[in-house]
Amino acid sequence: MWTVIISIITLIVGAVGGFFVGVFYLRKQLEKMQNDPEMLKKMAKQMGYNMNNQQLQKAQQMMKNQNQRPGGRRR
């Protein structure tokens, strides 16, 4: 009986911990993309888009503005 309870608790704690680690990793990747246009260009190419320099700059600016919104969840 205790084995089942401990297994379920371990599963729940692992899932919650994995979620928060995933969110942290994703945020770090997005921050890197803001500062590295090549990484943003590579991601766009993987999604099937070819972006020129003007489009890259616009995308970076949009990402920066989104993170600096007042009342946002960021920081």
C-alpha positions as CSV (number, residue, x, y, z in Angstrom):
1,M,0.0,0.0,0.0
2,W,2.7,2.5,1.0
3,T,4.6,1.6,-2.2
4,V,1.7,2.8,-4.3
5,I,1.2,6.0,-2.4
6,I,4.9,6.8,-2.5
7,S,5.0,6.0,-6.2
8,I,2.1,8.4,-6.9
9,I,3.6,11.2,-4.8
10,T,6.9,10.7,-6.6
11,L,5.2,10.9,-10.0
12,I,3.4,14.1,-9.1
13,V,6.5,15.8,-7.7
14,G,8.5,14.7,-10.7
15,A,5.9,16.1,-13.1
16,V,5.7,19.4,-11.3
17,G,9.5,19.7,-11.1
18,G,9.9,18.8,-14.8
19,F,7.3,21.4,-15.8
20,F,9.2,24.2,-13.9
21,V,12.5,23.1,-15.3
22,G,11.0,23.1,-18.8
23,V,9.6,26.6,-18.4
24,F,12.9,27.9,-17.1
25,Y,14.8,26.4,-20.0
26,L,12.3,27.8,-22.5
27,R,12.6,31.3,-21.1
28,K,16.4,31.1,-21.3
29,Q,16.2,30.0,-24.9
30,L,13.9,32.9,-25.8
31,E,16.3,35.3,-24.1
32,K,19.2,34.0,-26.1
33,M,17.1,34.4,-29.3
34,Q,16.5,38.0,-28.6
35,N,20.3,38.6,-28.5
36,D,21.4,36.3,-31.2
37,P,19.8,36.9,-34.6
38,E,21.4,33.8,-36.1
39,M,19.5,31.6,-33.6
40,L,16.2,33.4,-34.4
41,K,16.9,32.9,-38.1
42,K,17.7,29.2,-37.6
43,M,14.4,28.7,-35.7
44,A,12.4,30.5,-38.4
45,K,14.1,28.4,-41.1
46,Q,13.1,25.2,-39.2
47,M,9.5,26.4,-39.2
48,G,9.7,27.0,-43.0
49,Y,10.2,30.7,-43.1
50,N,13.1,32.6,-44.7
51,M,13.6,35.9,-42.9
52,N,15.6,38.8,-44.2
53,N,17.5,41.2,-41.9
54,Q,14.6,43.7,-41.6
55,Q,12.2,40.9,-40.6
56,L,14.8,39.6,-38.1
57,Q,15.1,43.0,-36.5
58,K,11.4,43.5,-36.3
59,A,11.0,40.0,-34.7
60,Q,13.7,40.8,-32.1
61,Q,12.1,44.1,-31.3
62,M,8.7,42.5,-30.8
63,M,10.2,39.9,-28.5
64,K,12.0,42.6,-26.4
65,N,8.8,44.8,-26.2
66,Q,6.8,41.8,-25.1
67,N,9.1,41.1,-22.2
68,Q,9.2,44.8,-21.1
69,R,5.4,45.3,-21.0
70,P,4.2,46.8,-17.7
71,G,2.0,44.5,-15.7
72,G,3.3,41.5,-17.6
73,R,4.3,38.2,-16.0
74,R,8.0,38.8,-16.8
75,R,10.2,39.7,-13.8
